[in-house]
Amino acid sequence: MRIVVKGKNMGVTPIAREYAQKKVSKLARFFDGSHAVLAEVTLRSEKGTQIAEVILQLGGLTLRGEGKRAEMHGAVDEAVARIERQFQKYRTRIQRRMQTGPSAGQIASQQAAVEEPEAEGPEPDRIVRTKRFPVRPMSVEEAVMQMEMLDHDFFVFANAETGDINVVYRRRDSGYGLIEPEL
């Protein structure tokens, strides 16, 4: 497992770096070693709160955990604990799916159109961040799992069945939706 510890708008002390590496390296017990694992730990401080973000990339799976505490060690502990819970949840879902079979129709049976958001104030909307990432082919179920693991409200992916770019998203009624753009 390769572990990268960096600070955002702050320096990382050797003690904080060593502690983060030690805690994150314990996550290796969940992996069999057949894939290269990259763990990125970003430490930052905002208004007296210490924040640790851990992003773990294992093959096509990405897990993200964030911890916020008064002390950096506590923030790292919380972020690692979140990753552990996510991995346990992922493992349980995989085992359940192997027993019952895939249910893509149940997960993404509803399709919806994207509505234009209304401008709330006189200030025009602006893009504050652009993110580029590789899109790999996966099933709708895998995309939903990935979205849940990342704790996002939506996830962009290449649908393995159609080859098209799709978006799964969390609906307000606690279900999921699938957007299949037509070009």
Secondary structure by P-SEA (a helix, b strand, c coil): cbbbbbbccccccaaaaaaaaaaaaaccccccccbbbbbbbbbbccccbbbbbbbbbcccbbbbbbbbcccaaaaaaaaaaaaaaaaaaaaaaaaaaaaccccccccccbbbbbbbbcccccccccccbbbbbbbbbbcaaaaaaaaaaacccccccccccccbbbbbbbccccbbbbbbbcc
